[in-house]
């Protein structure tokens, strides 16, 4: 039995880790598309220029496919349902207002030219 337990309180805003949005993000992490799976293999564990990416991240009212807090970057993998989609335009505008730079790549582009996708991200961010 533990009697001497210290509790630490940090002054950090943390979003609640429950609710429908977080449940949906968790389900999406468990069932990625082939393009998301392939891209994640190259983004995880700081493989891309030391940047820390997370996948299927709830941000405000939306879920980003991949997000990095520093620099503020979001990468989206898009299938055909995203062509000329007003929802995506509103979502991108919200992300931009929050200070994020949004990259959108077609699933086929990720699957067929992953190195080119990664080079585009690095070049645009001014990273080696």
Backbone torsions as a table, in degrees:
resi	resn	phi	psi	omega
1	UNK	NA	131.0	-179.1
2	UNK	-92.6	126.0	178.1
3	UNK	-114.0	-27.8	179.9
4	UNK	-101.6	79.7	-179.9
5	UNK	-111.0	124.9	177.2
6	UNK	-97.1	138.8	177.2
7	UNK	-111.7	130.6	178.9
8	UNK	-108.2	135.7	177.4
9	UNK	-116.7	125.6	179.7
10	UNK	-109.1	146.0	179.1
11	UNK	-86.4	73.9	-177.6
12	UNK	-133.7	134.5	175.8
13	UNK	-81.9	118.4	-179.6
14	UNK	-121.1	128.4	177.1
15	UNK	-70.9	145.3	177.4
16	UNK	-60.7	138.6	-176.3
17	UNK	-94.5	31.7	175.5
18	UNK	-143.4	170.0	-178.4
19	UNK	115.2	170.2	-174.4
20	UNK	-61.3	-37.8	-178.7
21	UNK	-66.6	-43.7	179.3
22	UNK	-69.2	-35.6	176.7
23	UNK	-64.2	-41.3	178.4
24	UNK	-65.6	-41.7	178.4
25	UNK	-62.1	-41.8	179.0
26	UNK	-62.3	-44.0	178.7
27	UNK	-63.6	-38.6	179.4
28	UNK	-67.5	-34.5	176.7
29	UNK	-65.7	-33.0	-178.4
30	UNK	-78.0	-18.5	-177.2
31	UNK	-134.1	66.1	-178.8
32	UNK	-72.2	156.2	172.9
33	UNK	-73.2	163.2	177.1
34	UNK	-56.0	-40.0	-179.7
35	UNK	-66.5	-42.7	178.4
36	UNK	-62.8	-41.7	179.5
37	UNK	-62.0	-43.7	-177.9
38	UNK	-67.5	-44.1	179.3
39	UNK	-65.7	-40.8	-179.3
40	UNK	-60.3	-35.9	178.6
41	UNK	-60.2	-24.6	180.0
42	UNK	-99.8	-15.9	179.8
43	UNK	-95.5	-28.6	-173.5
44	UNK	-67.1	157.7	177.0
45	UNK	57.1	35.2	175.3
46	UNK	58.6	31.8	-178.7
47	UNK	-71.6	-25.3	-178.1
48	UNK	-97.0	96.0	176.8
49	UNK	53.8	30.0	178.0
50	UNK	74.7	9.4	-178.7
51	UNK	-80.2	136.8	-179.3
52	UNK	-92.9	106.0	177.9
53	UNK	-102.6	147.9	170.9
54	UNK	-120.2	156.4	-178.2
55	UNK	-115.5	148.6	-178.7
56	UNK	47.7	66.4	-172.5
57	UNK	-102.0	120.8	173.5
58	UNK	-69.6	123.1	176.5
59	UNK	-131.5	112.3	-176.2
60	UNK	58.8	-131.2	-178.7
61	UNK	-87.7	7.4	-173.3
62	UNK	-123.5	167.3	172.7
63	UNK	-119.7	121.4	177.2
64	UNK	-90.1	140.1	177.7
65	UNK	-59.5	-51.0	178.7
66	UNK	-140.1	136.4	-179.3
67	UNK	-138.0	142.8	175.8
68	UNK	-128.2	129.9	-177.2
69	UNK	-79.9	-30.4	-178.4
70	UNK	-140.2	106.4	-1.8
71	UNK	-71.0	157.9	-176.8
72	UNK	-71.5	99.5	-175.2
73	UNK	-133.1	140.2	172.3
74	UNK	-125.6	134.9	176.0
75	UNK	-118.0	127.2	179.8
76	UNK	-114.7	135.9	174.6
77	UNK	-101.9	118.1	-173.4
78	UNK	-111.2	132.8	170.6
79	UNK	-97.3	-173.9	-177.0
80	UNK	-60.1	-27.1	-178.7
81	UNK	-67.7	-11.4	-177.9
82	UNK	-93.0	-3.7	-178.2
83	UNK	-65.0	123.4	178.0
84	UNK	47.8	52.3	-176.0
85	UNK	-101.4	120.9	-178.5
86	UNK	-68.4	-29.4	176.8
87	UNK	-60.1	-45.8	179.7
88	UNK	-64.2	-37.2	178.9
89	UNK	-64.6	-43.5	177.6
90	UNK	-65.0	-40.3	179.6
91	UNK	-64.2	-46.6	178.0
92	UNK	-61.1	-39.1	178.3
93	UNK	-63.7	-40.0	178.6
94	UNK	-64.7	-45.7	178.4
95	UNK	-59.2	-43.6	179.8
96	UNK	-62.0	-41.2	176.9
97	UNK	-61.4	-29.5	178.5
98	UNK	-84.6	-0.4	176.1
99	UNK	95.3	9.3	-179.8
100	UNK	-90.6	144.8	171.3
101	UNK	-98.3	126.9	-174.3
102	UNK	-106.1	128.5	173.3
103	UNK	-109.7	130.5	176.4
104	UNK	-120.2	128.9	177.8
105	UNK	-130.1	140.8	175.0
106	UNK	-69.0	146.0	178.2
107	UNK	-53.6	-44.7	179.9
108	UNK	-60.4	-36.4	178.5
109	UNK	-64.5	-41.3	179.0
110	UNK	-66.4	-44.1	-177.8
111	UNK	-70.5	-35.4	-175.5
112	UNK	-93.9	-22.0	-174.3
113	UNK	-146.5	55.8	-176.7
114	UNK	-60.4	-40.0	-179.8
115	UNK	-62.5	-40.2	177.6
116	UNK	-64.3	-38.7	177.5
117	UNK	-62.5	-47.7	-179.3
118	UNK	-64.3	-39.8	177.6
119	UNK	-63.2	-39.5	178.4
120	UNK	-62.0	-43.9	179.3
121	UNK	-62.1	-50.2	-178.1
122	UNK	-63.2	-44.1	-179.4
123	UNK	-62.4	-43.8	-179.0
124	UNK	-66.2	-33.9	178.4
125	UNK	-83.1	-6.3	-179.4
126	UNK	72.2	32.1	179.8
127	UNK	-105.9	152.0	178.6
128	UNK	-71.1	NA	NA
